[in-house]
Amino acid sequence: MKTILYPLIFISFVNKNLAQSCNVIELLVSDYSVHADAIVCSETTELQFSNRNNVVITKRKSVIILNDAGRRHGHTVVFYDKNKKIKKASARFYNKFGKETKKITKKDFKDQSAINDFSLYEDSRVLYYDGGPADYPYIVEYEYSYETSNTLYLPTWNPISSYNLSVLESNLIINFPADMTFNKSESNLEDFEVSISETIDQLSYSLTAAMPIKEERYSMPLSSFGPRVKLSPTNFSHEGINGEFKSWKDVGEWIEEELLIGQDQLPADAISDIKLLTKGVTDDREKVRLVYEYMQKKCRYISVQIGIGGWKPMHAADVHRLSYGDCKALVNYTKALLNVADVPSYYTIVYAGSVPVDIDSSFTSLQGNHAILQVPFEKDTMWLECTNDKAAPGYISGFTDDRDVLVVYPEGGTIIHTKKYTEVDNRKRVDGTMQISEDGSLAIDAIIESKGAQYGAVKWLNSLKEDEIDKYYKNLWNLPGVEIGSVNFSDNRTDELFTEKLKMKVRAYVQKMGNLVMFRPYVLRLDEDFNTTTSLEKKYDFFLEEGRNTMDEFIIEIPEGFELEDLPKALELEHNFGKYTYSCSPLEGNRLQFRRTLFLKKGRYDKADYYTYADFIKSINKNDEQYLLFKKN
């Protein structure tokens, strides 16, 4: 921890309430600027509760912007709606010598709908200012305040909000009536020496002198180890509805009673369709498949962020009539359809995204950004992603898999973990033959099978046109003079298996040197996006976001009149994070068998293992470049 330097040159802000100073010149040559995009001089978030139905939230921040990447730390953004009243918003800009260059008042802020590209309607708006000087460094001081009757959601205190950010001081202050209590979650505070003060009517947190955390190759998500505080009143008000969350059972009951009850009624034609569709079907899994595909064909996804702060789903009858809905609406509609088919299913709230984020079980509150549907069976559970009209029933890889979610049962809410796709599940296998011609061209006949996460990564190929398919494969392998012949796809939705069958020709792939011929066996490279280095000093644990399980196996046919001169060396590498094998063996006749496998386990690894991992990857990259050597008789 560094001591904040006393000022040689400082900025005295006009707003005396901030009472801040930035020792700009000295900070620019201190350790606080090394690897930093911005330096937060002072930041305070203050919450003033009158009661559970009213809170005023004020934010004050002064920050030095050092480069383009740091500009976002100076943006002033305030979301609001009919239940949020913005009381004030202002910003001031200074150059590094403390001279004010611009003053922004509320009327200068941009005010627009917070609607996104795929949303039909949202009742949220945003007030923002994202300008700033072109010359670095410069200083931004901003302040805003708003009052709201919605107390369920409070700002998360996340003082180190990104990599490459220095923080001299950050505070969270909550003032409240003595009879108020809070649900709260505190993460990693001791690691950053965060001080806490608590009295009968005030709770405060403070972080000082935090050096920038440099983002490294394979960095862990900062949220997994950075300091963070989340708060929510035990007794709250939301959109005029009061509630009390003391347990996850309470959360589930509130969702059921306030959001879901009465929203699942279907019109007669929908009920008739499902009864006819599932007539005589006794297997519940088959019923789920039929109902899910019925919903996929009928409905399309459109975001509709209205109704109790965007949490209440559209009525199922409206979804059926309009043939669209957001995630909440489509889950509620599918649940209603399955009820007709006598298959129990349960509304589920999740944090969706490529990097798994759990519902925080230590923080009893309304969380998540997406809804899916749970269908439990006797021996396992199926999860339905209702916004994807191409997904196979039960397929959730890459978006909602391997994370804690909140399932809403009739008896209340329960935290459950979704399906985890392991590296064994996420496999890609390439088999086929490669025939070398005397003219140096290479004819390839290949079958590529993809399962698990790999299945989801390629199944969209089925929707491409012929010219798009041709372009896709040429870009994928970037081989010289490649000609794509026939291509056929097979999508086995039941087994989540996508198969590509293709014939292709690569002209001038084989290299000639006199009567010698060189040929690199690893032709259809699918693992060449690795890049790492051993030159950096690794300060933190590293994170492999994706696992890999690939296998290549080809029969290589050599033309008559050629004989083998030299084979690539076989190699096998194995560590706690993965395994690699490579071999090329002669067979009877003018044939060889090429095999290559790579298995990588996603997860968090100790920083001490990074250099071993880097050497592992470098060895793979080098070994994949080996050549076969032939001699023409």
C-alpha positions as CSV (number, residue, x, y, z in Angstrom):
1,M,0.0,0.0,0.0
2,K,1.4,3.5,-0.9
3,T,0.9,6.6,1.1
4,I,-0.8,9.4,-0.8
5,L,1.7,12.1,-1.6
6,Y,1.2,15.6,-0.3
7,P,0.5,18.1,-3.0
8,L,3.0,20.2,-5.0
9,I,0.4,21.3,-7.4
10,F,-3.3,20.8,-6.6
11,I,-6.7,21.4,-7.9
12,S,-9.2,23.1,-5.5
13,F,-12.6,22.3,-6.8
14,V,-15.2,25.1,-6.8
15,N,-17.8,22.8,-5.1
16,K,-16.8,23.0,-1.5
17,N,-18.9,19.9,-0.6
18,L,-16.4,17.8,-2.4
19,A,-13.5,19.2,-0.4
20,Q,-11.1,17.3,-2.7
21,S,-7.6,17.9,-4.1
22,C,-5.7,16.0,-6.8
23,N,-1.9,16.2,-6.7
24,V,-1.9,15.9,-10.4
25,I,1.8,16.5,-11.4
26,E,3.2,14.3,-8.6
27,L,0.6,11.6,-9.2
28,L,1.7,11.4,-12.9
29,V,5.2,10.4,-11.9
30,S,4.2,8.1,-9.0
31,D,3.4,4.4,-9.0
32,Y,-0.3,5.2,-9.2
33,S,0.1,6.1,-12.9
34,V,2.1,2.9,-13.8
35,H,-0.2,0.7,-15.9
36,A,-3.1,3.0,-15.1
37,D,-5.6,4.4,-17.6
38,A,-7.2,6.6,-14.9
39,I,-6.7,7.7,-11.3
40,V,-9.7,8.2,-9.0
41,C,-8.7,10.9,-6.6
42,S,-11.9,10.7,-4.6
43,E,-15.3,9.0,-4.9
44,T,-18.3,9.0,-2.6
45,T,-21.6,7.2,-2.9
46,E,-24.1,8.3,-0.3
47,L,-27.5,6.8,0.4
48,Q,-30.0,8.7,2.6
49,F,-33.1,6.7,3.6
50,S,-36.2,8.3,5.0
51,N,-37.9,5.0,5.2
52,R,-38.2,1.8,3.1
53,N,-40.2,3.8,0.6
54,N,-37.7,6.6,0.0
55,V,-34.0,7.0,-0.6
56,V,-31.9,9.8,-2.0
57,I,-28.7,8.6,-3.8
58,T,-25.8,11.0,-4.4
59,K,-22.5,10.3,-6.2
60,R,-19.5,12.5,-6.3
61,K,-16.3,11.7,-8.1
62,S,-13.1,13.3,-9.2
63,V,-10.8,11.3,-11.6
64,I,-7.7,12.0,-13.7
65,I,-8.1,10.6,-17.2
66,L,-4.7,9.5,-18.6
67,N,-5.5,8.0,-22.0
68,D,-8.2,6.9,-24.4
69,A,-8.9,3.7,-22.5
70,G,-9.5,5.8,-19.3
71,R,-12.1,8.1,-20.8
72,R,-15.0,5.9,-19.7
73,H,-14.1,6.5,-16.1
74,G,-15.1,10.1,-16.5
75,H,-18.5,9.5,-18.2
76,T,-21.5,10.6,-16.1
77,V,-24.4,8.3,-16.6
78,V,-27.7,8.3,-14.6
79,F,-30.5,5.9,-15.4
80,Y,-34.0,6.9,-14.4
81,D,-37.7,6.2,-14.9
82,K,-41.1,7.4,-13.6
83,N,-40.1,6.4,-10.0
84,K,-36.7,8.1,-10.1
85,K,-36.4,11.9,-9.9
86,I,-33.0,13.4,-10.8
87,K,-32.4,16.2,-8.4
88,K,-29.1,17.4,-9.9
89,A,-26.3,16.6,-12.3
90,S,-23.2,18.5,-13.1
91,A,-19.6,18.1,-14.3
92,R,-16.4,20.1,-14.5
93,F,-13.3,19.6,-16.5
94,Y,-9.8,20.8,-15.6
95,N,-6.4,20.6,-17.3
96,K,-3.5,19.1,-15.4
97,F,-2.5,22.5,-14.0
98,G,-5.8,22.9,-12.3
99,K,-7.4,25.4,-14.7
100,E,-11.1,24.8,-15.3
101,T,-11.7,24.3,-19.0
102,K,-15.5,23.4,-19.1
103,K,-18.5,23.4,-16.9
104,I,-21.5,21.2,-17.5
105,T,-24.9,21.7,-16.0
106,K,-27.9,19.4,-16.1
107,K,-29.3,21.1,-19.2
108,D,-26.2,20.1,-21.1
109,F,-26.6,16.4,-20.5
110,K,-28.0,14.2,-23.2
111,D,-31.4,12.7,-22.3
112,Q,-32.7,9.7,-24.2
113,S,-34.6,6.5,-24.0
114,A,-32.6,3.5,-22.6
115,I,-34.2,1.3,-25.2
116,N,-31.8,-1.2,-26.8
117,D,-31.7,-2.4,-30.4
118,F,-33.8,-5.6,-29.8
119,S,-36.4,-4.1,-27.4
120,L,-39.9,-3.3,-28.4
121,Y,-40.5,-1.0,-25.4
122,E,-38.7,0.0,-22.2
123,D,-39.8,2.7,-19.7
124,S,-36.2,3.5,-18.6
125,R,-34.3,6.6,-19.7
126,V,-30.7,7.7,-19.3
127,L,-29.2,11.1,-18.7
128,Y,-25.5,11.1,-19.6
129,Y,-22.5,13.2,-20.6
130,D,-19.6,11.4,-22.3
131,G,-17.5,14.3,-23.6
132,G,-14.1,15.4,-22.6
133,P,-11.0,17.2,-23.9
134,A,-8.8,15.7,-26.5
135,D,-5.6,16.4,-24.6
136,Y,-4.4,14.1,-21.8
137,P,-4.2,14.1,-18.9
138,Y,-7.3,16.0,-17.8
139,I,-9.5,15.9,-14.7
140,V,-13.2,15.3,-14.4
141,E,-15.2,16.2,-11.4
142,Y,-18.9,15.2,-11.5
143,E,-21.8,14.9,-9.1
144,Y,-25.4,13.7,-9.5
145,S,-28.3,13.0,-7.1
146,Y,-31.6,11.3,-7.5
147,E,-34.6,10.4,-5.3
148,T,-36.6,7.2,-5.7
149,S,-39.4,5.3,-4.1
150,N,-37.9,2.0,-5.3
151,T,-35.6,0.7,-2.6
152,L,-35.2,-2.9,-3.7
153,Y,-32.2,-2.1,-5.9
154,L,-29.3,-0.1,-4.5
155,P,-26.0,0.7,-6.2
156,T,-23.3,-1.9,-5.8
157,W,-20.1,-0.4,-4.3
158,N,-17.4,-1.6,-6.6
159,P,-14.5,0.8,-5.8
160,I,-12.0,-0.9,-8.2
161,S,-14.3,-1.1,-11.1
162,S,-11.8,-2.2,-13.7
163,Y,-8.3,-3.3,-14.4
164,N,-5.6,-0.5,-14.8
165,L,-7.4,1.9,-12.4
166,S,-5.8,3.5,-9.4
167,V,-8.1,4.6,-6.5
168,L,-6.8,7.0,-3.9
169,E,-10.1,7.1,-2.0
170,S,-13.6,5.6,-2.4
171,N,-16.4,5.7,0.1
172,L,-19.9,4.2,0.5
173,I,-22.1,5.9,3.2
174,I,-25.6,4.6,4.1
175,N,-27.7,6.7,6.5
176,F,-31.0,5.1,7.6
177,P,-33.7,5.1,10.3
178,A,-32.6,3.1,13.4
179,D,-35.3,0.5,12.8
180,M,-34.2,-0.4,9.2
181,T,-32.2,-3.6,8.6
182,F,-30.3,-4.7,5.4
183,N,-29.4,-7.9,3.5
184,K,-25.8,-7.4,2.5
185,S,-22.9,-9.2,0.8
186,E,-19.3,-8.2,1.4
187,S,-16.6,-9.7,-0.9
188,N,-12.8,-9.5,-0.6
189,L,-12.8,-6.5,1.7
190,E,-9.9,-7.8,3.9
191,D,-7.7,-8.3,0.9
192,F,-7.9,-4.6,0.1
193,E,-7.9,-3.3,3.7
194,V,-11.3,-1.8,3.4
195,S,-12.4,-0.1,6.6
196,I,-15.9,-0.5,7.9
197,S,-17.8,1.7,10.4
198,E,-21.3,0.9,11.7
199,T,-23.6,2.7,14.1
200,I,-27.3,2.4,14.9
201,D,-28.2,4.6,11.9
202,Q,-25.2,4.6,9.6
203,L,-23.0,2.1,7.8
204,S,-19.9,3.2,5.9
205,Y,-17.1,1.6,3.9
206,S,-13.8,3.2,2.8
207,L,-11.0,2.1,0.5
208,T,-7.7,4.1,0.2
209,A,-4.5,4.0,-1.8
210,A,-5.3,1.1,-4.2
211,M,-2.6,0.7,-6.9
212,P,-3.8,-0.3,-10.4
213,I,-4.2,-4.0,-11.0
214,K,-2.7,-4.6,-14.4
215,E,-4.8,-6.7,-16.8
216,E,-2.7,-9.7,-17.9
217,R,-3.1,-12.4,-20.4
218,Y,-5.6,-15.0,-19.0
219,S,-6.6,-12.6,-16.2
220,M,-9.3,-13.7,-13.8
221,P,-12.6,-11.7,-14.0
222,L,-11.9,-8.8,-11.6
223,S,-15.3,-9.4,-10.0
224,S,-14.0,-12.7,-8.6
225,F,-11.4,-11.1,-6.4
226,G,-12.0,-7.3,-6.2
227,P,-13.7,-5.6,-3.3
228,R,-17.5,-5.3,-3.5
229,V,-20.5,-4.5,-1.3
230,K,-24.1,-5.2,-2.2
231,L,-27.0,-4.0,-0.1
232,S,-30.8,-4.2,-0.1
233,P,-33.3,-3.4,2.7
234,T,-34.8,-6.4,4.3
235,N,-38.2,-4.6,4.1
236,F,-38.4,-2.7,0.7
237,S,-40.7,-1.0,-1.7
238,H,-40.7,-1.7,-5.5
239,E,-43.0,-0.1,-8.0
240,G,-45.4,0.6,-5.1
241,I,-45.3,-3.0,-3.9
242,N,-43.9,-3.7,-0.4
243,G,-42.0,-6.8,0.4
244,E,-39.8,-8.6,2.9
245,F,-36.8,-10.8,2.0
246,K,-35.4,-12.7,4.9
247,S,-34.7,-15.9,3.0
248,W,-34.6,-17.3,-0.6
249,K,-38.0,-18.8,0.2
250,D,-39.3,-15.3,0.6
251,V,-37.8,-14.2,-2.7
252,G,-39.5,-17.0,-4.5
253,E,-42.8,-16.4,-2.9
254,W,-42.7,-12.7,-3.8
255,I,-41.9,-13.5,-7.4
256,E,-44.7,-16.0,-7.6
257,E,-47.3,-13.8,-5.9
258,E,-46.4,-10.4,-7.4
259,L,-45.0,-11.4,-10.8
260,L,-46.4,-14.7,-12.0
261,I,-49.8,-15.5,-10.6
262,G,-52.5,-14.9,-13.2
263,Q,-50.1,-14.5,-16.1
264,D,-50.3,-18.1,-17.3
265,Q,-53.8,-18.3,-18.7
266,L,-54.0,-19.5,-22.3
267,P,-56.7,-19.1,-25.0
268,A,-58.7,-22.0,-26.1
269,D,-56.9,-22.5,-29.4
270,A,-53.5,-22.7,-27.6
271,I,-54.8,-25.4,-25.3
272,S,-56.4,-27.3,-28.2
273,D,-53.1,-27.2,-30.1
274,I,-51.1,-28.6,-27.2
275,K,-53.6,-31.3,-26.4
276,L,-53.7,-32.4,-30.0
277,L,-49.9,-32.2,-30.3
278,T,-49.3,-34.4,-27.3
279,K,-52.2,-36.8,-27.7
280,G,-51.1,-40.4,-27.0
281,V,-47.6,-39.3,-26.0
282,T,-46.7,-40.9,-22.6
283,D,-43.0,-39.9,-22.4
284,D,-42.6,-36.5,-20.7
285,R,-39.3,-35.8,-22.5
286,E,-41.0,-36.2,-25.8
287,K,-43.8,-33.9,-24.6
288,V,-41.2,-31.3,-23.7
289,R,-39.6,-31.6,-27.1
290,L,-42.9,-31.2,-28.9
291,V,-44.0,-28.2,-26.8
292,Y,-40.7,-26.5,-27.0
293,E,-40.5,-26.8,-30.8
294,Y,-44.1,-25.6,-31.0
295,M,-43.1,-22.5,-29.1
296,Q,-39.9,-22.0,-31.1
297,K,-41.8,-22.1,-34.4
298,K,-44.6,-19.8,-33.3
299,C,-42.7,-17.1,-31.3
300,R,-39.8,-14.7,-31.8
301,Y,-37.8,-13.0,-29.1
302,I,-38.3,-9.2,-28.6
303,S,-37.3,-7.4,-25.4
304,V,-40.3,-5.8,-23.6
305,Q,-38.9,-4.1,-20.4
306,I,-42.1,-3.0,-18.7
307,G,-44.2,-4.1,-15.8
308,I,-42.9,-3.9,-12.2
309,G,-39.5,-2.6,-13.2
310,G,-39.2,-4.9,-16.1
311,W,-39.7,-8.1,-14.0
312,K,-43.3,-9.0,-14.7
313,P,-43.8,-11.2,-17.8
314,M,-46.4,-10.5,-20.4
315,H,-49.6,-12.5,-20.1
316,A,-49.3,-15.9,-21.8
317,A,-52.5,-15.2,-23.9
318,D,-50.8,-12.0,-25.3
319,V,-47.7,-13.9,-26.2
320,H,-49.8,-16.5,-28.0
321,R,-51.8,-13.8,-29.9
322,L,-48.8,-11.6,-30.8
323,S,-46.3,-14.4,-31.4
324,Y,-43.5,-12.6,-29.6
325,G,-42.1,-11.9,-26.1
326,D,-39.0,-11.3,-24.1
327,C,-37.2,-14.0,-22.0
328,K,-39.7,-13.6,-19.1
329,A,-42.7,-13.8,-21.4
330,L,-41.5,-16.8,-23.4
331,V,-40.6,-18.7,-20.3
332,N,-44.0,-18.0,-18.7
333,Y,-45.7,-19.0,-22.0
334,T,-43.7,-22.2,-22.4
335,K,-44.5,-23.1,-18.8
336,A,-48.2,-22.5,-19.4
337,L,-48.0,-24.8,-22.5
338,L,-46.3,-27.5,-20.5
339,N,-49.0,-27.3,-17.8
340,V,-51.5,-28.2,-20.5
341,A,-49.3,-31.2,-21.4
342,D,-49.2,-32.2,-17.6
343,V,-45.5,-31.6,-17.4
344,P,-44.4,-29.5,-14.3
345,S,-41.9,-26.8,-15.0
346,Y,-40.5,-23.9,-13.0
347,Y,-39.7,-20.2,-13.7
348,T,-35.9,-19.6,-13.2
349,I,-33.9,-16.5,-12.8
350,V,-30.2,-16.5,-13.9
351,Y,-27.3,-14.3,-14.8
352,A,-26.8,-15.0,-18.5
353,G,-23.5,-14.5,-20.3
354,S,-20.5,-16.3,-21.7
355,V,-18.6,-16.1,-18.4
356,P,-20.7,-17.9,-15.7
357,V,-21.9,-15.6,-12.9
358,D,-23.8,-17.1,-9.9
359,I,-26.8,-15.8,-8.2
360,D,-25.1,-14.7,-5.0
361,S,-26.5,-17.0,-2.3
362,S,-25.1,-14.9,0.5
363,F,-27.2,-11.9,-0.7
364,T,-30.9,-12.5,-0.3
365,S,-32.4,-10.2,-3.0
366,L,-33.8,-10.1,-6.4
367,Q,-30.9,-10.8,-8.8
368,G,-30.3,-11.9,-12.3
369,N,-30.7,-10.6,-15.9
370,H,-32.4,-13.4,-17.7
371,A,-35.1,-16.1,-17.3
372,I,-35.0,-19.8,-18.3
373,L,-37.3,-22.7,-17.5
374,Q,-36.5,-25.7,-15.4
375,V,-38.1,-29.1,-16.2
376,P,-37.2,-31.7,-13.5
377,F,-37.3,-35.4,-14.2
378,E,-36.8,-38.3,-11.8
379,K,-33.1,-38.7,-12.5
380,D,-32.0,-35.4,-14.0
381,T,-33.1,-31.9,-15.0
382,M,-33.7,-30.3,-18.3
383,W,-33.2,-26.5,-18.8
384,L,-34.9,-24.7,-21.6
385,E,-33.6,-21.5,-23.2
386,C,-36.8,-20.0,-24.6
387,T,-35.3,-17.1,-26.5
388,N,-33.3,-19.1,-29.0
389,D,-35.5,-20.5,-31.8
390,K,-32.6,-22.7,-33.1
391,A,-31.6,-24.3,-29.8
392,A,-32.1,-28.0,-29.1
393,P,-34.4,-28.8,-26.1
394,G,-32.2,-28.7,-23.0
395,Y,-29.2,-27.1,-24.7
396,I,-27.9,-24.1,-22.7
397,S,-24.1,-24.2,-23.3
398,G,-22.2,-20.9,-23.3
399,F,-25.0,-18.7,-22.0
400,T,-26.7,-20.1,-18.8
401,D,-24.7,-23.3,-18.1
402,D,-22.6,-24.1,-15.0
403,R,-23.9,-21.4,-12.6
404,D,-26.2,-21.0,-9.6
405,V,-29.7,-19.9,-10.4
406,L,-32.9,-19.1,-8.5
407,V,-35.8,-21.6,-9.2
408,V,-39.3,-20.4,-8.2
409,Y,-41.2,-23.4,-6.8
410,P,-44.7,-23.2,-5.3
411,E,-43.2,-23.4,-1.8
412,G,-40.7,-20.6,-2.5
413,G,-37.3,-20.0,-4.1
414,T,-34.3,-22.4,-4.1
415,I,-30.8,-21.9,-5.4
416,I,-29.8,-24.7,-7.8
417,H,-26.8,-25.2,-10.2
418,T,-27.5,-25.5,-13.9
419,K,-26.0,-28.2,-16.2
420,K,-22.2,-28.1,-16.5
421,Y,-20.7,-29.0,-19.9
422,T,-17.3,-30.5,-19.0
423,E,-14.3,-30.7,-21.4
424,V,-15.3,-34.3,-22.0
425,D,-18.7,-33.1,-23.3
426,N,-17.3,-30.2,-25.3
427,R,-15.5,-32.2,-28.0
428,K,-14.6,-31.7,-31.6
429,R,-13.4,-34.7,-33.7
430,V,-12.0,-34.4,-37.2
431,D,-11.6,-37.7,-39.2
432,G,-10.9,-38.3,-42.8
433,T,-8.4,-38.9,-45.6
434,M,-5.8,-36.7,-47.2
435,Q,-4.5,-37.6,-50.6
436,I,-1.3,-36.1,-52.0
437,S,-1.0,-35.7,-55.8
438,E,2.2,-35.6,-57.8
439,D,1.4,-32.0,-58.7
440,G,1.7,-31.0,-55.1
441,S,-2.1,-30.5,-54.5
442,L,-3.9,-32.1,-51.6
443,A,-7.4,-33.6,-51.7
444,I,-9.2,-33.7,-48.3
445,D,-12.2,-35.8,-47.4
446,A,-13.2,-34.9,-43.8
447,I,-15.9,-35.4,-41.3
448,I,-16.1,-32.9,-38.4
449,E,-18.2,-33.8,-35.3
450,S,-19.0,-31.2,-32.7
451,K,-20.7,-31.8,-29.3
452,G,-21.4,-29.8,-26.2
453,A,-20.2,-26.2,-26.4
454,Q,-18.7,-27.0,-29.7
455,Y,-22.1,-28.0,-31.0
456,G,-23.5,-24.5,-30.2
457,A,-20.5,-22.8,-31.9
458,V,-21.1,-24.3,-35.3
459,K,-24.8,-25.3,-35.6
460,W,-25.6,-21.9,-37.2
461,L,-23.7,-23.1,-40.3
462,N,-27.0,-24.8,-41.3
463,S,-28.5,-21.4,-42.0
464,L,-25.8,-20.2,-44.4
465,K,-26.1,-19.9,-48.1
466,E,-23.8,-21.7,-50.5
467,D,-21.5,-18.7,-51.1
468,E,-21.4,-17.9,-47.4
469,I,-20.4,-21.5,-46.6
470,D,-17.6,-21.3,-49.1
471,K,-16.3,-18.1,-47.6
472,Y,-16.6,-19.4,-44.1
473,Y,-14.3,-22.4,-44.7
474,K,-11.8,-20.4,-46.7
475,N,-11.5,-17.9,-43.9
476,L,-11.4,-20.6,-41.2
477,W,-8.3,-22.3,-42.6
478,N,-6.8,-19.7,-44.9
479,L,-5.1,-22.3,-47.0
480,P,-3.4,-21.4,-50.3
481,G,-5.5,-22.1,-53.4
482,V,-8.3,-23.9,-51.5
483,E,-11.3,-25.1,-53.4
484,I,-14.4,-26.1,-51.4
485,G,-16.2,-29.0,-53.1
486,S,-19.3,-30.6,-51.6
487,V,-20.5,-29.7,-48.1
488,N,-23.2,-31.5,-46.1
489,F,-24.5,-30.8,-42.6
490,S,-26.3,-32.9,-40.1
491,D,-27.9,-31.5,-36.9
492,N,-28.8,-34.2,-34.4
493,R,-30.7,-32.1,-31.9
494,T,-31.5,-35.0,-29.6
495,D,-27.8,-35.9,-29.0
496,E,-26.6,-32.3,-29.5
497,L,-24.2,-33.4,-32.3
498,F,-23.5,-31.4,-35.4
499,T,-21.7,-33.1,-38.3
500,E,-19.9,-31.4,-41.2
501,K,-19.0,-33.6,-44.2
502,L,-16.8,-31.8,-46.8
503,K,-14.6,-32.4,-49.7
504,M,-11.9,-29.9,-50.6
505,K,-8.8,-29.4,-52.6
506,V,-5.7,-27.4,-51.6
507,R,-3.5,-26.5,-54.6
508,A,0.3,-26.1,-54.1
509,Y,0.1,-27.2,-50.4
510,V,3.0,-29.6,-50.7
511,Q,6.4,-28.0,-50.9
512,K,9.1,-29.3,-53.2
513,M,12.9,-29.0,-53.0
514,G,14.4,-30.9,-55.9
515,N,13.4,-34.5,-55.5
516,L,12.3,-33.9,-51.9
517,V,8.7,-33.2,-50.9
518,M,7.7,-31.5,-47.6
519,F,4.2,-31.9,-46.1
520,R,2.8,-30.5,-42.8
521,P,0.2,-33.1,-41.5
522,Y,-1.8,-30.7,-39.3
523,V,-3.7,-29.1,-42.1
524,L,-7.2,-28.3,-40.8
525,R,-6.0,-26.3,-37.9
526,L,-8.7,-25.6,-35.3
527,D,-6.4,-24.8,-32.3
528,E,-4.1,-22.1,-33.7
529,D,-5.5,-19.1,-31.9
530,F,-3.2,-19.7,-28.9
531,N,-0.9,-16.8,-27.9
532,T,1.0,-16.5,-24.7
533,T,4.4,-15.4,-23.5
534,T,6.8,-16.2,-20.7
535,S,8.4,-12.7,-20.6
536,L,5.9,-11.0,-18.3
537,E,5.9,-11.2,-14.5
538,K,2.7,-12.9,-13.5
539,K,1.2,-11.3,-10.4
540,Y,-2.2,-13.0,-10.2
541,D,-3.7,-16.4,-10.8
542,F,-4.6,-17.1,-14.4
543,F,-8.0,-18.2,-15.8
544,L,-8.8,-20.4,-18.7
545,E,-12.2,-19.3,-19.8
546,E,-12.8,-22.2,-22.3
547,G,-11.8,-25.8,-22.2
548,R,-10.8,-27.7,-25.3
549,N,-11.2,-31.3,-26.4
550,T,-10.1,-31.8,-30.0
551,M,-9.0,-34.8,-31.9
552,D,-7.7,-35.1,-35.4
553,E,-7.2,-38.4,-37.1
554,F,-6.4,-38.7,-40.8
555,I,-5.1,-41.4,-43.2
556,I,-2.5,-39.8,-45.5
557,E,-2.1,-41.4,-48.9
558,I,1.2,-40.9,-50.7
559,P,1.4,-41.1,-54.5
560,E,3.3,-44.0,-56.1
561,G,6.9,-43.5,-56.7
562,F,7.5,-41.6,-53.4
563,E,9.1,-43.1,-50.3
564,L,9.2,-41.8,-46.7
565,E,12.4,-40.0,-45.9
566,D,11.6,-38.6,-42.4
567,L,8.6,-38.6,-39.9
568,P,7.6,-35.9,-37.5
569,K,8.6,-36.7,-33.9
570,A,5.9,-38.0,-31.7
571,L,5.2,-35.9,-28.6
572,E,3.1,-36.2,-25.5
573,L,2.7,-33.5,-22.9
574,E,0.6,-33.6,-19.8
575,H,0.0,-31.2,-16.9
576,N,-2.8,-30.5,-14.4
577,F,-4.4,-28.1,-16.9
578,G,-4.3,-30.4,-19.9
579,K,-2.8,-32.9,-22.2
580,Y,-1.5,-32.9,-25.8
581,T,-0.5,-35.8,-28.1
582,Y,0.9,-35.9,-31.6
583,S,2.0,-38.8,-33.7
584,C,2.4,-39.9,-37.3
585,S,2.9,-43.6,-38.1
586,P,3.5,-45.6,-41.3
587,L,0.8,-48.1,-42.4
588,E,0.8,-50.8,-45.1
589,G,1.1,-49.5,-48.6
590,N,1.8,-45.9,-49.3
591,R,-0.2,-44.7,-46.3
592,L,0.4,-43.0,-42.9
593,Q,-1.8,-42.4,-39.9
594,F,-1.8,-38.9,-38.4
595,R,-3.2,-38.3,-34.9
596,R,-3.3,-35.2,-32.8
597,T,-5.3,-34.6,-29.5
598,L,-5.6,-31.6,-27.3
599,F,-7.4,-31.5,-23.9
600,L,-7.5,-28.3,-21.9
601,K,-9.5,-27.9,-18.6
602,K,-11.1,-24.5,-18.0
603,G,-10.7,-23.0,-14.6
604,R,-8.5,-21.0,-12.2
605,Y,-4.8,-21.9,-11.9
606,D,-2.1,-20.7,-9.5
607,K,0.1,-17.9,-10.9
608,A,3.1,-20.1,-10.3
609,D,1.8,-22.6,-13.0
610,Y,1.5,-19.9,-15.7
611,Y,5.0,-20.3,-17.0
612,T,4.6,-24.0,-17.3
613,Y,1.3,-23.3,-19.2
614,A,3.1,-20.8,-21.4
615,D,5.8,-23.4,-22.2
616,F,3.1,-26.0,-22.8
617,I,1.4,-23.8,-25.4
618,K,4.7,-22.8,-27.1
619,S,5.7,-26.4,-27.4
620,I,2.3,-27.2,-29.0
621,N,2.6,-24.4,-31.5
622,K,6.1,-25.4,-32.4
623,N,5.3,-29.1,-32.7
624,D,2.2,-28.5,-34.9
625,E,4.6,-27.0,-37.5
626,Q,6.5,-30.3,-38.1
627,Y,6.8,-31.7,-41.6
628,L,6.7,-35.1,-43.2
629,L,9.6,-35.5,-45.7
630,F,9.3,-37.7,-48.8
631,K,11.7,-38.5,-51.6
632,K,10.8,-39.1,-55.2
633,N,12.4,-42.2,-56.7
